[in-house]
Amino acid sequence: MFGRRTTSEPTAPPADDAAVSVAPSHADIEQLWSPSQARARKSVEQLLLDRGQISEEQLAQAKQVQNQTPGKTLTQILLTMSAASEAQILDALAETLGLPYEVPDKSEIDPQAFASLPVDYIRKHLVLPLRTDGKTLTVAMADPNNVFLVDEVKRKARREVRVVVTPCCARTSIPRSSRR
C-alpha cells in the first residue's frame, strides 16, 4: 500500500550524529508565535495622525463620512476633504507596505527602462518604468498592492520587478486596495 513499508527490516541509524535534527523546544515555539515579537502594522490613517498630517477631528469626521458613503475609503475621504495630500497618503501607504516612496524627475527616467513596456500600457495601467539594475526593472506605481499588475509587468518586461510608490502615476484617487 502507498506510504507503508512492505518489509520488516529496521531502518539504519544515521551515520553522523550532526545530521540528526533536534525537535524545537517549547520556548522556541513560543518565541515564534509570541505577539510581542510581531511588529504591529499601522494603518495609513494612523501614520498620518502620528506624523501630524491630519488631526483627530479630521479623522473622526472622515470616519463619519465613510459610514454614510459606502465604497469610499478613509484615505479617499481624507483626500477629498483636503485633510491630507495625495503625496502624504501615498508616502504613508509606502511605509505600511515596506516599500520606498519616490517622486521621480523626468530626467531620472532611463529611456531603456521606459522602452521595456509599451506606452499605451504605461498610460492604461499607471505604471512607470524608471530604471534597470541588472535583471531588475524598477517600476513606479500608485497602487503597489495590485499584485496581478506587478506579475503582468514582470511577464511583459521579462524581468524581475522592484516596485516603488509614487504619486506621478495616480489619476485622482487613492488605490482601491488601500480600502479598509
Secondary structure, 3 states (H helix, E strand, C coil): CCCCCCCCCCCCCCCCHHHCCCCCCHHHHHHHHCCCCCCCCCCHHHHHHHCCCCCHHHHHHHHHHHHHCCCCCHHHHHHHCCCCCHHHHHHHHHHHHCCCECCCCHHHCCHHHHCCCCHHHHHHHCEEEEEEECCEEEEEECCCCCHHHHHHHHHHHCCEEEEEECCCCCCCCCCHHHCC
